[in-house]
């Protein structure tokens, strides 16, 4: 009798433990085969792809990267790590170094000697005492090369270039090197170079620590009146600010070596930021529209 009772108890324990094991196995399989986490919040894995891949872009380099808290999630990539000329995308780093080293209300006395070998080709008033902040607006919105040279010259141009390259190393931008503060190709064949991955790192840093750069580049039209009363009616080189139906910002670039370049930031419905990059394109604006539209429609955020 006692032996039978013991056998029954053992059998019951086996059945109970076996059932528990099966339940855990089913739960484990459910996690692997659905986009849902099995917990109280039932959160969807994001972003969740809902559309086929983007047809190939003609641009030599292209990427779309989602910033979600401290994570960078690649949504699209083409030659993400390839080193290439970046033209006036350079001015993003120039603005970072300016803000790291100059009080925005300090002034620069504009003169032709500051332009080095760069030809003066803008309507900046020689002899004017212009604030750093005003020059930042002119440099970023108009992609003004002379303004970049004036800003770099304030602490000596060669030292400014050292700071730009040191910042790139600090940010672990491994395929990036700068030879000037504006992005034009040098007469000796040198040029500023970076990669889509490195530029994503730089833009992430700007979003986190340099909100003024975003604020400036969000303006398509901007009327600047200097302290000395000179008026500059600025128009952004980024025509997509007028064409896209959502709030955005970014930076353009073009040289013969770099061809068309463009960085454009967009926001998801959940207010995460997507960094879109096009480099070496014959039609940077049209390709950027294709990339951003596909990204926003191909994923559930």
N, C-alpha and C positions, 0 to 999 in steps of 0.2 A: 504493500500500500504506500509506504513512504517512498519507495523507489519510483512508483508511478507518479506520485505527486512531484517529485524532483524533476522527472522527465518532462512533465507538463509545464512546469515553471521555465525549464530551459528552452522548450519549444516556443513558449510565449515571448521570451526575451529575444530569441532569434527573429521571430516575426516582427516584433516592434523595431528592433535595430535595422532589420532589412528594409522595412518601410521607410524609416527615417533616411536611410542611405539613398533610396530611390527618389524620394522627394528632393533631396539635395542635388542629385544628378539632374533632375528635370529643371530645377531652378538654375543650375549652372548652364545648361543648354539654352535656356531662355535668354540669358544674358548675352550669350555669344551670337544668337541668331535674330535678335531684334535690336532696333536703335534705342531701346529704352533701358535705363538703369532700374534694376529691381530694388527700389527703396521707397521711402514715404513720399519723396518729391516727384518721382516718375519723370526725371529730367531727360529731354531728348539730347542725344549727342549732337553737338553743333560745331561747325556747319555740316549740314546733311545734304549731300548732292542729289539733286532731283532732275538734272538735265544732262544730256550728252556733252562730251568735251567740245571746247571751242575749236572751230576750224583753224588751221594754221595761220598765224599772222605773218605778214611779210617782213616786219621788223626783225633785225638780227637778234635782238635781245628783248625779252618781255617777261614781266612777272606780275602776279597779283598776290599779295600777302595780307592775311587777316591778323590784326592785332587784337588779341583777347587777353586782357590783363597783361601778364608778362610773357605770354606765349605768342609765337609767330607761326601761323598756320598757312602753308603754301596752298593757294587755290589754283594757280596756274603758273607754269614756268617754262621758259625757253632760253637756254644758255644762261642760267641764273648766275653762275660764277665766272662767266667770261669777262675778261678785262677789255675795256673799250674806252675810246674818247667820249667825254661827257659834256663838252661845251659849257654852256652857262648854267647847267645843273650845279656847277662849281660854286655858284654864288650862295647856295645854301650853307656850305661850310664857311665861306667868307663871312656871312652874317653871324654864324655861331661864334667865330673867333672875335669879331667886333664886339658882340655882346658879352663875351668872357672878359674882355680887356679894356673897354672904353665905357665911361659914364655916358648915357644917351644924350645928356644935355651939354656935353662938352662940344667944342667947336673946332672946325678945320678951316683954315684960310686957303681957299681954292686958288691954285696957281699952276701954270703950265709945267713948271719944273717937276711937279709931282707925277705927271703922266708918263715919265720915262720915255720909252720909245713908242708908247701908244698914242696914236693920233687923236687929237681932240676933235670930237665929231658930234657933240651934243650942245644943248642950249644952256648948260650950267654956266652961271655968271662968274667969270674969272674975277678974283678979288673979293668975292663974297665970303663972309664968315658963316658957314652953314653948320647946323648941329649934326651930330652923328645920327640921330634918329631920322632927320630929314633925308640924309644921304642913304640911309637904309631903305626908306620908302622908294626913293628914286632908283636905287640899284635893283631892288627886288621886283617892283611893279613893271618898270620899263626894261628890265634886264640891262641896265646901263653900265657899260664897261668902264667909262671914265669915273663914275661914282665908286666902283670897286677899287680902282687904282688910288683914288683919293683916300678911301678908308684904310687901305693897306699901308699907305705912306705915313700915316700918323705915328706909327711906332717903328718906322723903317721897313721898307718893302721886304727885304731879305729876311728880317726877323719875323715878319708876318707870315712868310711862306714856311718858315720853320715851325711856327705855331700850328698852321694848318695841317702839316704832315704829322706833327706830334699828336694832334687831336685824333687824326685818322688811326694812328697806331693804338692810342688809348682805347678807342672804340672797337678795336680789333677789325678794322676795315682792311683786310689783308691784300686786296687787289687795287688799292687806291694810292694815287700819288698826285701831288699838285706842283705845278711849275709857275703858276700865276694866279691872281685872285679873281679873274674874270671868266676864264674858260676859252678864250680865243687860242687858236693854234699858233705856236711860236714860229718865227721865220726860220729857225734852225730845224724844224720838224718835230720838236717836242710838243707835248700836249698833256692836259690833265686827264687822268684815267681813273676809272672805277668799274664796279660791276653792279648788277641789279641787286645782288645780295648786300653788298656794302652800302649802297644808297638806301636800302630798306633800313639798315642799322642807323644811318644818319638821320633819316626822317623820323624814326622811332625816338631818337634822342631829342629832336626838335619838338615833337609832340609832347614829350614828357617835361622838358626843361626850358623851352624857348617859345612860349605861346605868342609872343609879339610877332615872330616870323609868320606864323599861321595867320594872325590877324591882318598883317600887311598883305599877304598873298591872296587873301580872300576878296580883295577889292579889285573890281574890273576898271572902274573909273575912280580917280582920287584927285581932289584939288588940294595942292599943298601951297601954303603961304608961309614963306620964311620969316624969321624975326626982322629981317631987313626989308620986308615988304615985297619981295619978288614972288611971282605966282608961277607955279608949275602945274599944268593940267596933265595928269599922268593917265595913261591907258595901259592896261595889263597886256603883255604879249600872249597870255593864255586866253585865247578866244572861247574856250569851252566854258569859262565862267559865265558867259552870256547865253550859251546854248543848252547846257544840261539843265534838267528840271529840278535838281536838288542842290543844296548848298555844298560847295566844295572849295578846294584850294590846291595850289600846286606850283610847279616851276617848269619853264620851257628852256630849250637849248638848241642851238644850231651852229655848226661849222661844216666846212667841206669834209673834214675828216670824221666828225661825229655823225653827220647827217642830222635828221630830225630827232630830237629827244624830248621827252615829256614825263613828268611825274604828276600824278593826280590822286588826291585823297578823296575817298567817298565814305559815307557812313551806312552801316547796315540798319535794318529796322530796330535792332536791339542796341543801336548806338556804339557798336564796335567800329573800328576804323579799318578800311582796306587801303593799302598802299599799292597803287598801280604804276608800273614803270614801263616805258617804251624807249628803246635806244636804237639808233641807226635805222630810221624809218623814212621812206619817201613821202609818207602821209601820216604824220604823227597824230594829228587830231582825229582823223577818221578811224585810225587803228585803236586809239585810246577809247573812242566811243564804243567800238565793237567790244573791246576788252571789258570795260566797266559795265556795259549793259549785260553782257553774258554773265559776268560774275554775280551781279545782283539778281539775275533770274535763274542761274544754274544751281543755287544753293538755298537751302532753308536755314535762315539765321535765327 
